[in-house]
Amino acid sequence: MTESPINAPPFSPGPENELLKFRVPEVEDIEVVLIRLEDGRIVARTAEELEAEEGQSGE
């Protein structure tokens, strides 16, 4: 007879189940744009970063 999920023992996450864990002291919603560069890499840029890059390339 198998245990039902209701009667199963509680799950206790161990170090092997925590791939990435960090604390964020303050959360701010920021919109980002994903861009594929000429070399094939994909990077994320904020609107401010895009404006700064456009200003540098226009000089």
PQR file with spaces between the fields and no chain letter, atoms N, CA, C, O and H, PARSE charges and radii, in Angstrom:
ATOM       1  N    MET     1       0.844   -1.180    0.000 -0.4000 1.5000
ATOM       2  CA   MET     1       0.000    0.000    0.000 -0.0000 2.0000
ATOM       3  C    MET     1       0.888    1.242    0.000  0.5500 1.7000
ATOM       4  O    MET     1       1.830    1.332    0.787 -0.5500 1.4000
ATOM       5  N    THR     2       0.594    2.192   -0.873 -0.4000 1.5000
ATOM       6  CA   THR     2       1.413    3.405   -0.956 -0.0000 2.0000
ATOM       7  C    THR     2       0.781    4.515   -0.141  0.5500 1.7000
ATOM       8  O    THR     2      -0.431    4.549    0.068 -0.5500 1.4000
ATOM       9  H    THR     2      -0.171    2.119   -1.512  0.4000 1.0000
ATOM      10  N    GLU     3       1.631    5.422    0.313 -0.4000 1.5000
ATOM      11  CA   GLU     3       1.132    6.558    1.082 -0.0000 2.0000
ATOM      12  C    GLU     3       0.519    7.587    0.146  0.5500 1.7000
ATOM      13  O    GLU     3       1.033    7.831   -0.945 -0.5500 1.4000
ATOM      14  H    GLU     3       2.616    5.394    0.143  0.4000 1.0000
ATOM      15  N    SER     4      -0.561    8.175    0.571 -0.4000 1.5000
ATOM      16  CA   SER     4      -1.137    9.268   -0.213 -0.0000 2.0000
ATOM      17  C    SER     4      -0.334   10.526    0.085  0.5500 1.7000
ATOM      18  O    SER     4       0.314   10.605    1.128 -0.5500 1.4000
ATOM      19  H    SER     4      -0.979    7.976    1.457  0.4000 1.0000
ATOM      20  N    PRO     5      -0.362   11.518   -0.812 -0.5600 1.5000
ATOM      21  CA   PRO     5       0.381   12.761   -0.549  0.2800 2.0000
ATOM      22  C    PRO     5      -0.031   13.425    0.755  0.5500 1.7000
ATOM      23  O    PRO     5       0.772   14.120    1.378 -0.5500 1.4000
ATOM      24  N    ILE     6      -1.273   13.217    1.174 -0.4000 1.5000
ATOM      25  CA   ILE     6      -1.743   13.839    2.417 -0.0000 2.0000
ATOM      26  C    ILE     6      -1.014   13.239    3.615  0.5500 1.7000
ATOM      27  O    ILE     6      -0.707   13.954    4.568 -0.5500 1.4000
ATOM      28  H    ILE     6      -1.926   12.652    0.668  0.4000 1.0000
ATOM      29  N    ASN     7      -0.729   11.928    3.579 -0.4000 1.5000
ATOM      30  CA   ASN     7      -0.077   11.256    4.700 -0.0000 2.0000
ATOM      31  C    ASN     7       1.441   11.193    4.557  0.5500 1.7000
ATOM      32  O    ASN     7       2.129   10.676    5.437 -0.5500 1.4000
ATOM      33  H    ASN     7      -0.978   11.347    2.804  0.4000 1.0000
ATOM      34  N    ALA     8       1.958   11.714    3.458 -0.4000 1.5000
ATOM      35  CA   ALA     8       3.401   11.659    3.224 -0.0000 2.0000
ATOM      36  C    ALA     8       4.116   12.542    4.243  0.5500 1.7000
ATOM      37  O    ALA     8       3.563   13.544    4.697 -0.5500 1.4000
ATOM      38  H    ALA     8       1.399   12.133    2.743  0.4000 1.0000
ATOM      39  N    PRO     9       5.344   12.171    4.603 -0.5600 1.5000
ATOM      40  CA   PRO     9       6.097   13.013    5.538  0.2800 2.0000
ATOM      41  C    PRO     9       6.385   14.371    4.908  0.5500 1.7000
ATOM      42  O    PRO     9       6.484   14.473    3.685 -0.5500 1.4000
ATOM      43  N    PRO    10       6.521   15.411    5.722 -0.5600 1.5000
ATOM      44  CA   PRO    10       6.772   16.749    5.167  0.2800 2.0000
ATOM      45  C    PRO    10       8.101   16.793    4.428  0.5500 1.7000
ATOM      46  O    PRO    10       9.070   16.142    4.818 -0.5500 1.4000
ATOM      47  N    PHE    11       8.125   17.564    3.366 -0.4000 1.5000
ATOM      48  CA   PHE    11       9.345   17.720    2.565 -0.0000 2.0000
ATOM      49  C    PHE    11      10.287   18.662    3.290  0.5500 1.7000
ATOM      50  O    PHE    11       9.898   19.766    3.671 -0.5500 1.4000
ATOM      51  H    PHE    11       7.337   18.093    3.049  0.4000 1.0000
ATOM      52  N    SER    12      11.505   18.237    3.478 -0.4000 1.5000
ATOM      53  CA   SER    12      12.492   19.111    4.104 -0.0000 2.0000
ATOM      54  C    SER    12      13.603   19.365    3.097  0.5500 1.7000
ATOM      55  O    SER    12      14.389   18.466    2.800 -0.5500 1.4000
ATOM      56  H    SER    12      11.820   17.340    3.168  0.4000 1.0000
ATOM      57  N    PRO    13      13.674   20.587    2.568 -0.5600 1.5000
ATOM      58  CA   PRO    13      14.699   20.873    1.570  0.2800 2.0000
ATOM      59  C    PRO    13      16.091   20.800    2.182  0.5500 1.7000
ATOM      60  O    PRO    13      16.354   21.376    3.237 -0.5500 1.4000
ATOM      61  N    GLY    14      16.957   20.098    1.516 -0.4000 1.5000
ATOM      62  CA   GLY    14      18.335   20.007    1.959 -0.0000 2.0000
ATOM      63  C    GLY    14      19.215   20.827    1.041  0.5500 1.7000
ATOM      64  O    GLY    14      18.726   21.405    0.070 -0.5500 1.4000
ATOM      65  H    GLY    14      16.744   19.630    0.659  0.4000 1.0000
ATOM      66  N    PRO    15      20.501   20.889    1.329 -0.5600 1.5000
ATOM      67  CA   PRO    15      21.413   21.678    0.494  0.2800 2.0000
ATOM      68  C    PRO    15      21.386   21.254   -0.974  0.5500 1.7000
ATOM      69  O    PRO    15      21.585   22.085   -1.860 -0.5500 1.4000
ATOM      70  N    GLU    16      21.143   19.975   -1.236 -0.4000 1.5000
ATOM      71  CA   GLU    16      21.139   19.511   -2.623 -0.0000 2.0000
ATOM      72  C    GLU    16      19.939   20.035   -3.400  0.5500 1.7000
ATOM      73  O    GLU    16      19.947   20.008   -4.630 -0.5500 1.4000
ATOM      74  H    GLU    16      20.981   19.300   -0.516  0.4000 1.0000
ATOM      75  N    ASN    17      18.903   20.514   -2.704 -0.4000 1.5000
ATOM      76  CA   ASN    17      17.712   21.042   -3.369 -0.0000 2.0000
ATOM      77  C    ASN    17      17.741   22.558   -3.508  0.5500 1.7000
ATOM      78  O    ASN    17      16.852   23.133   -4.137 -0.5500 1.4000
ATOM      79  H    ASN    17      18.896   20.536   -1.705  0.4000 1.0000
ATOM      80  N    GLU    18      18.729   23.207   -2.942 -0.4000 1.5000
ATOM      81  CA   GLU    18      18.833   24.660   -3.005 -0.0000 2.0000
ATOM      82  C    GLU    18      19.922   25.031   -3.999  0.5500 1.7000
ATOM      83  O    GLU    18      21.098   25.105   -3.642 -0.5500 1.4000
ATOM      84  H    GLU    18      19.450   22.740   -2.431  0.4000 1.0000
ATOM      85  N    LEU    19      19.529   25.264   -5.244 -0.4000 1.5000
ATOM      86  CA   LEU    19      20.502   25.607   -6.268 -0.0000 2.0000
ATOM      87  C    LEU    19      20.982   27.041   -6.129  0.5500 1.7000
ATOM      88  O    LEU    19      22.166   27.330   -6.298 -0.5500 1.4000
ATOM      89  H    LEU    19      18.573   25.204   -5.533  0.4000 1.0000
ATOM      90  N    LEU    20      20.055   27.934   -5.821 -0.4000 1.5000
ATOM      91  CA   LEU    20      20.407   29.344   -5.688 -0.0000 2.0000
ATOM      92  C    LEU    20      19.515   29.955   -4.624  0.5500 1.7000
ATOM      93  O    LEU    20      18.289   29.890   -4.716 -0.5500 1.4000
ATOM      94  H    LEU    20      19.093   27.700   -5.683  0.4000 1.0000
ATOM      95  N    LYS    21      20.127   30.542   -3.628 -0.4000 1.5000
ATOM      96  CA   LYS    21      19.351   31.149   -2.554 -0.0000 2.0000
ATOM      97  C    LYS    21      20.011   32.467   -2.189  0.5500 1.7000
ATOM      98  O    LYS    21      21.209   32.512   -1.910 -0.5500 1.4000
ATOM      99  H    LYS    21      21.123   30.595   -3.553  0.4000 1.0000
ATOM     100  N    PHE    22      19.232   33.534   -2.191 -0.4000 1.5000
ATOM     101  CA   PHE    22      19.770   34.830   -1.816 -0.0000 2.0000
ATOM     102  C    PHE    22      18.647   35.688   -1.257  0.5500 1.7000
ATOM     103  O    PHE    22      17.468   35.388   -1.448 -0.5500 1.4000
ATOM     104  H    PHE    22      18.259   33.497   -2.418  0.4000 1.0000
ATOM     105  N    ARG    23      19.017   36.746   -0.571 -0.4000 1.5000
ATOM     106  CA   ARG    23      18.040   37.678   -0.011 -0.0000 2.0000
ATOM     107  C    ARG    23      18.149   38.999   -0.756  0.5500 1.7000
ATOM     108  O    ARG    23      19.245   39.464   -1.069 -0.5500 1.4000
ATOM     109  H    ARG    23      19.974   36.990   -0.415  0.4000 1.0000
ATOM     110  N    VAL    24      17.016   39.585   -1.030 -0.4000 1.5000
ATOM     111  CA   VAL    24      16.978   40.882   -1.691 -0.0000 2.0000
ATOM     112  C    VAL    24      16.430   41.883   -0.677  0.5500 1.7000
ATOM     113  O    VAL    24      15.261   41.800   -0.300 -0.5500 1.4000
ATOM     114  H    VAL    24      16.125   39.208   -0.776  0.4000 1.0000
ATOM     115  N    PRO    25      17.257   42.824   -0.231 -0.5600 1.5000
ATOM     116  CA   PRO    25      16.803   43.739    0.808  0.2800 2.0000
ATOM     117  C    PRO    25      15.670   44.656    0.348  0.5500 1.7000
ATOM     118  O    PRO    25      14.782   44.979    1.136 -0.5500 1.4000
ATOM     119  N    GLU    26      15.690   45.070   -0.897 -0.4000 1.5000
ATOM     120  CA   GLU    26      14.652   45.956   -1.411 -0.0000 2.0000
ATOM     121  C    GLU    26      14.364   45.561   -2.847  0.5500 1.7000
ATOM     122  O    GLU    26      15.285   45.395   -3.647 -0.5500 1.4000
ATOM     123  H    GLU    26      16.412   44.806   -1.537  0.4000 1.0000
ATOM     124  N    VAL    27      13.101   45.410   -3.174 -0.4000 1.5000
ATOM     125  CA   VAL    27      12.724   44.980   -4.517 -0.0000 2.0000
ATOM     126  C    VAL    27      12.159   46.167   -5.276  0.5500 1.7000
ATOM     127  O    VAL    27      11.307   46.898   -4.771 -0.5500 1.4000
ATOM     128  H    VAL    27      12.353   45.544   -2.524  0.4000 1.0000
ATOM     129  N    GLU    28      12.644   46.347   -6.491 -0.4000 1.5000
ATOM     130  CA   GLU    28      12.166   47.424   -7.347 -0.0000 2.0000
ATOM     131  C    GLU    28      11.836   46.824   -8.706  0.5500 1.7000
ATOM     132  O    GLU    28      12.661   46.127   -9.296 -0.5500 1.4000
ATOM     133  H    GLU    28      13.337   45.754   -6.901  0.4000 1.0000
ATOM     134  N    ASP    29      10.636   47.091   -9.202 -0.4000 1.5000
ATOM     135  CA   ASP    29      10.253   46.587  -10.518 -0.0000 2.0000
ATOM     136  C    ASP    29      10.952   47.401  -11.592  0.5500 1.7000
ATOM     137  O    ASP    29      10.791   48.619  -11.662 -0.5500 1.4000
ATOM     138  H    ASP    29       9.966   47.658   -8.722  0.4000 1.0000
ATOM     139  N    ILE    30      11.727   46.726  -12.426 -0.4000 1.5000
ATOM     140  CA   ILE    30      12.442   47.374  -13.519 -0.0000 2.0000
ATOM     141  C    ILE    30      12.164   46.589  -14.786  0.5500 1.7000
ATOM     142  O    ILE    30      12.306   45.367  -14.813 -0.5500 1.4000
ATOM     143  H    ILE    30      11.858   45.736  -12.369  0.4000 1.0000
ATOM     144  N    GLU    31      11.767   47.293  -15.835 -0.4000 1.5000
ATOM     145  CA   GLU    31      11.524   46.641  -17.116 -0.0000 2.0000
ATOM     146  C    GLU    31      12.847   46.516  -17.856  0.5500 1.7000
ATOM     147  O    GLU    31      13.618   47.472  -17.934 -0.5500 1.4000
ATOM     148  H    GLU    31      11.651   48.286  -15.813  0.4000 1.0000
ATOM     149  N    VAL    32      13.101   45.338  -18.393 -0.4000 1.5000
ATOM     150  CA   VAL    32      14.321   45.119  -19.166 -0.0000 2.0000
ATOM     151  C    VAL    32      13.960   44.625  -20.561  0.5500 1.7000
ATOM     152  O    VAL    32      12.891   44.057  -20.786 -0.5500 1.4000
ATOM     153  H    VAL    32      12.475   44.561  -18.330  0.4000 1.0000
ATOM     154  N    VAL    33      14.877   44.857  -21.484 -0.4000 1.5000
ATOM     155  CA   VAL    33      14.727   44.417  -22.865 -0.0000 2.0000
ATOM     156  C    VAL    33      15.835   43.417  -23.138  0.5500 1.7000
ATOM     157  O    VAL    33      16.992   43.669  -22.802 -0.5500 1.4000
ATOM     158  H    VAL    33      15.745   45.319  -21.301  0.4000 1.0000
ATOM     159  N    LEU    34      15.496   42.279  -23.748 -0.4000 1.5000
ATOM     160  CA   LEU    34      16.507   41.295  -24.131 -0.0000 2.0000
ATOM     161  C    LEU    34      16.975   41.610  -25.541  0.5500 1.7000
ATOM     162  O    LEU    34      16.162   41.808  -26.444 -0.5500 1.4000
ATOM     163  H    LEU    34      14.556   42.075  -24.022  0.4000 1.0000
ATOM     164  N    ILE    35      18.297   41.654  -25.727 -0.4000 1.5000
ATOM     165  CA   ILE    35      18.886   42.022  -27.012 -0.0000 2.0000
ATOM     166  C    ILE    35      19.895   40.960  -27.413  0.5500 1.7000
ATOM     167  O    ILE    35      20.702   40.516  -26.597 -0.5500 1.4000
ATOM     168  H    ILE    35      18.957   41.493  -24.993  0.4000 1.0000
ATOM     169  N    ARG    36      19.844   40.554  -28.682 -0.4000 1.5000
ATOM     170  CA   ARG    36      20.854   39.627  -29.199 -0.0000 2.0000
ATOM     171  C    ARG    36      21.970   40.467  -29.828  0.5500 1.7000
ATOM     172  O    ARG    36      21.728   41.239  -30.756 -0.5500 1.4000
ATOM     173  H    ARG    36      19.189   40.914  -29.346  0.4000 1.0000
ATOM     174  N    LEU    37      23.179   40.311  -29.318 -0.4000 1.5000
ATOM     175  CA   LEU    37      24.325   41.049  -29.833 -0.0000 2.0000
ATOM     176  C    LEU    37      24.830   40.413  -31.122  0.5500 1.7000
ATOM     177  O    LEU    37      24.439   39.300  -31.473 -0.5500 1.4000
ATOM     178  H    LEU    37      23.376   39.684  -28.564  0.4000 1.0000
ATOM     179  N    GLU    38      25.702   41.131  -31.820 -0.4000 1.5000
ATOM     180  CA   GLU    38      26.244   40.634  -33.087 -0.0000 2.0000
ATOM     181  C    GLU    38      26.983   39.310  -32.921  0.5500 1.7000
ATOM     182  O    GLU    38      27.000   38.491  -33.840 -0.5500 1.4000
ATOM     183  H    GLU    38      26.020   42.035  -31.535  0.4000 1.0000
ATOM     184  N    ASP    39      27.592   39.094  -31.759 -0.4000 1.5000
ATOM     185  CA   ASP    39      28.337   37.849  -31.537 -0.0000 2.0000
ATOM     186  C    ASP    39      27.433   36.703  -31.077  0.5500 1.7000
ATOM     187  O    ASP    39      27.924   35.612  -30.787 -0.5500 1.4000
ATOM     188  H    ASP    39      27.578   39.760  -31.012  0.4000 1.0000
ATOM     189  N    GLY    40      26.099   36.940  -31.005 -0.4000 1.5000
ATOM     190  CA   GLY    40      25.160   35.881  -30.655 -0.0000 2.0000
ATOM     191  C    GLY    40      24.745   35.854  -29.196  0.5500 1.7000
ATOM     192  O    GLY    40      23.791   35.163  -28.838 -0.5500 1.4000
ATOM     193  H    GLY    40      25.700   37.826  -31.240  0.4000 1.0000
ATOM     194  N    ARG    41      25.447   36.596  -28.347 -0.4000 1.5000
ATOM     195  CA   ARG    41      25.070   36.625  -26.932 -0.0000 2.0000
ATOM     196  C    ARG    41      23.755   37.374  -26.755  0.5500 1.7000
ATOM     197  O    ARG    41      23.443   38.288  -27.519 -0.5500 1.4000
ATOM     198  H    ARG    41      26.222   37.157  -28.637  0.4000 1.0000
ATOM     199  N    ILE    42      22.989   36.981  -25.744 -0.4000 1.5000
ATOM     200  CA   ILE    42      21.753   37.676  -25.406 -0.0000 2.0000
ATOM     201  C    ILE    42      21.973   38.363  -24.068  0.5500 1.7000
ATOM     202  O    ILE    42      22.376   37.732  -23.091 -0.5500 1.4000
ATOM     203  H    ILE    42      23.242   36.239  -25.124  0.4000 1.0000
ATOM     204  N    VAL    43      21.703   39.667  -24.034 -0.4000 1.5000
ATOM     205  CA   VAL    43      21.900   40.455  -22.822 -0.0000 2.0000
ATOM     206  C    VAL    43      20.613   41.190  -22.481  0.5500 1.7000
ATOM     207  O    VAL    43      19.762   41.401  -23.345 -0.5500 1.4000
ATOM     208  H    VAL    43      21.375   40.180  -24.828  0.4000 1.0000
ATOM     209  N    ALA    44      20.474   41.577  -21.224 -0.4000 1.5000
ATOM     210  CA   ALA    44      19.321   42.360  -20.774 -0.0000 2.0000
ATOM     211  C    ALA    44      19.779   43.789  -20.527  0.5500 1.7000
ATOM     212  O    ALA    44      20.834   44.019  -19.937 -0.5500 1.4000
ATOM     213  H    ALA    44      21.165   41.405  -20.522  0.4000 1.0000
ATOM     214  N    ARG    45      18.986   44.741  -20.979 -0.4000 1.5000
ATOM     215  CA   ARG    45      19.298   46.153  -20.789 -0.0000 2.0000
ATOM     216  C    ARG    45      18.057   46.884  -20.277  0.5500 1.7000
ATOM     217  O    ARG    45      16.937   46.583  -20.689 -0.5500 1.4000
ATOM     218  H    ARG    45      18.128   44.555  -21.459  0.4000 1.0000
ATOM     219  N    THR    46      18.266   47.845  -19.377 -0.4000 1.5000
ATOM     220  CA   THR    46      17.170   48.701  -18.931 -0.0000 2.0000
ATOM     221  C    THR    46      17.028   49.851  -19.925  0.5500 1.7000
ATOM     222  O    THR    46      17.901   50.055  -20.768 -0.5500 1.4000
ATOM     223  H    THR    46      19.176   48.090  -19.043  0.4000 1.0000
ATOM     224  N    ALA    47      15.934   50.599  -19.828 -0.4000 1.5000
ATOM     225  CA   ALA    47      15.720   51.743  -20.717 -0.0000 2.0000
ATOM     226  C    ALA    47      16.849   52.757  -20.558  0.5500 1.7000
ATOM     227  O    ALA    47      17.310   53.329  -21.546 -0.5500 1.4000
ATOM     228  H    ALA    47      15.225   50.433  -19.142  0.4000 1.0000
ATOM     229  N    GLU    48      17.296   52.985  -19.330 -0.4000 1.5000
ATOM     230  CA   GLU    48      18.390   53.929  -19.086 -0.0000 2.0000
ATOM     231  C    GLU    48      19.676   53.469  -19.766  0.5500 1.7000
ATOM     232  O    GLU    48      20.392   54.281  -20.351 -0.5500 1.4000
ATOM     233  H    GLU    48      16.922   52.520  -18.527  0.4000 1.0000
ATOM     234  N    GLU    49      19.971   52.180  -19.693 -0.4000 1.5000
ATOM     235  CA   GLU    49      21.181   51.653  -20.326 -0.0000 2.0000
ATOM     236  C    GLU    49      21.097   51.775  -21.842  0.5500 1.7000
ATOM     237  O    GLU    49      22.088   52.102  -22.495 -0.5500 1.4000
ATOM     238  H    GLU    49      19.389   51.520  -19.218  0.4000 1.0000
ATOM     239  N    LEU    50      19.912   51.511  -22.408 -0.4000 1.5000
ATOM     240  CA   LEU    50      19.738   51.639  -23.856 -0.0000 2.0000
ATOM     241  C    LEU    50      19.961   53.076  -24.306  0.5500 1.7000
ATOM     242  O    LEU    50      20.631   53.315  -25.311 -0.5500 1.4000
ATOM     243  H    LEU    50      19.107   51.246  -21.877  0.4000 1.0000
ATOM     244  N    GLU    51      19.404   54.036  -23.569 -0.4000 1.5000
ATOM     245  CA   GLU    51      19.592   55.447  -23.907 -0.0000 2.0000
ATOM     246  C    GLU    51      21.062   55.832  -23.827  0.5500 1.7000
ATOM     247  O    GLU    51      21.557   56.557  -24.691 -0.5500 1.4000
ATOM     248  H    GLU    51      18.859   53.842  -22.753  0.4000 1.0000
ATOM     249  N    ALA    52      21.763   55.362  -22.809 -0.4000 1.5000
ATOM     250  CA   ALA    52      23.185   55.670  -22.655 -0.0000 2.0000
ATOM     251  C    ALA    52      23.995   55.073  -23.802  0.5500 1.7000
ATOM     252  O    ALA    52      24.903   55.721  -24.323 -0.5500 1.4000
ATOM     253  H    ALA    52      21.361   54.773  -22.108  0.4000 1.0000
ATOM     254  N    GLU    53      23.670   53.833  -24.199 -0.4000 1.5000
ATOM     255  CA   GLU    53      24.388   53.194  -25.301 -0.0000 2.0000
ATOM     256  C    GLU    53      24.112   53.905  -26.621  0.5500 1.7000
ATOM     257  O    GLU    53      25.021   54.058  -27.437 -0.5500 1.4000
ATOM     258  H    GLU    53      22.932   53.307  -23.775  0.4000 1.0000
ATOM     259  N    GLU    54      22.875   54.341  -26.845 -0.4000 1.5000
ATOM     260  CA   GLU    54      22.547   55.070  -28.071 -0.0000 2.0000
ATOM     261  C    GLU    54      23.290   56.396  -28.114  0.5500 1.7000
ATOM     262  O    GLU    54      23.736   56.818  -29.180 -0.5500 1.4000
ATOM     263  H    GLU    54      22.137   54.216  -26.182  0.4000 1.0000
ATOM     264  N    GLY    55      23.428   57.055  -26.975 -0.4000 1.5000
ATOM     265  CA   GLY    55      24.156   58.317  -26.905 -0.0000 2.0000
ATOM     266  C    GLY    55      25.629   58.138  -27.216  0.5500 1.7000
ATOM     267  O    GLY    55      26.235   59.002  -27.849 -0.5500 1.4000
ATOM     268  H    GLY    55      23.065   56.712  -26.109  0.4000 1.0000
ATOM     269  N    GLN    56      26.217   57.028  -26.780 -0.4000 1.5000
ATOM     270  CA   GLN    56      27.627   56.758  -27.040 -0.0000 2.0000
ATOM     271  C    GLN    56      27.863   56.400  -28.497  0.5500 1.7000
ATOM     272  O    GLN    56      28.873   56.803  -29.074 -0.5500 1.4000
ATOM     273  H    GLN    56      25.724   56.326  -26.265  0.4000 1.0000
ATOM     274  N    SER    57      26.951   55.652  -29.102 -0.4000 1.5000
ATOM     275  CA   SER    57      27.151   55.221  -30.486 -0.0000 2.0000
ATOM     276  C    SER    57      26.864   56.352  -31.464  0.5500 1.7000
ATOM     277  O    SER    57      27.308   56.294  -32.611 -0.5500 1.4000
ATOM     278  H    SER    57      26.131   55.325  -28.633  0.4000 1.0000
ATOM     279  N    GLY    58      26.138   57.372  -31.043 -0.4000 1.5000
ATOM     280  CA   GLY    58      25.804   58.482  -31.922 -0.0000 2.0000
ATOM     281  C    GLY    58      26.876   59.549  -31.979  0.5500 1.7000
ATOM     282  O    GLY    58      26.747   60.510  -32.738 -0.5500 1.4000
ATOM     283  H    GLY    58      25.777   57.419  -30.111  0.4000 1.0000
ATOM     284  N    GLU    59      27.919   59.406  -31.201 -0.4000 1.5000
ATOM     285  CA   GLU    59      28.980   60.428  -31.163 -0.0000 2.0000
ATOM     286  C    GLU    59      29.922   60.307  -32.313  0.5500 1.7000
ATOM     287  O    GLU    59      30.865   61.089  -32.424 -0.5500 1.4000
ATOM     288  H    GLU    59      28.023   58.626  -30.585  0.4000 1.0000
